[in-house]
Amino acid sequence: MHTNKKLQDKIAIVTGASRSIGAAIAKRLAREGATVVITYNASPEKAGQVVAAIEAAGGKALALQADAGNPAAVRAAVAAVAERFGRIDILVNNAGISVLGAPTDIAFEDFERILAVNVTGVFVATQEALRHMGAGGRIVHIGSSMVQYAAFPTASAYTLTKGAVAGFTRGLVRDLGPKGITVNTVHPGPTDSDMNPAEGAVADFVKPGIAVGRYGTGSDIAAAVAYLVSEEASFVSGAELLVDGGFTA
């Protein structure tokens, strides 16, 4: 059947996609024709709502419980996708958490948790997905504009982890380029989400610095991801795409 959907018949995984940016990415990829598997940690109802919304729009989706900070759970989820569908074409490492505080005040247990989710989880999901990804594969990591411009104090641990993600992307480019797989990072700027609401205390401080005069939306980030995982972006690898309304300009 003829279709103009850019991702028709692709198998995609979006981690941490039960809400906010991840949910928007999952819905956009499904709208482009991909079968989308979302992972979630502690929000089965919200994950179910994302799947239901995708299916109601005529798309295909599945939700799997997998704590991004638990390597065994991440491996099991990715392996389950490969077993069910035979391959993985797209991986979007979106799952992430934030721990704010002065560097002297952050509990080490909290630091270990943010490292486990934001860094180890990204590595493990990528490692496992690559076992089932061939030429034409696409990997996108969700970073943060704070890697370019740390706009306020207390975010050093979070920025550390997102900087590691950006570095991981650059290293992977050399390993995966010869295999026909691209890997890129999208750095959202201030974006309305559960972690950073457009009407929250942080927003009051950063909004005046956003050149376009508004917070970003999940759809803004999803549009960038949809481009990077499409055939149109086959010559784009190792990019760090800032989607921040000019916040870091």
Secondary structure, 3 states (H helix, E strand, C coil): CCCCCCCCCCEEEECCCCCHHHHHHHHHHHHCCCEEEEEECCCHHHHHHHHHHHHHCCCEEEEEECCCCCHHHHHHHHHHHHHHHCCCCEEEECCCCCCCCCCCCCCHHHHHHHHHHHHHHHHHHHHHHHCCCCCCCEEEEECCHHHCCCCCCCCHHHHHHHHHHHHHHHHHHHHHHHHCCEEEEEEECCECCCCCCCCCHHHHHHHHHCCCCCCECHHHHHHHHHHHCCHHHCCCCCCEEEECCCCCC
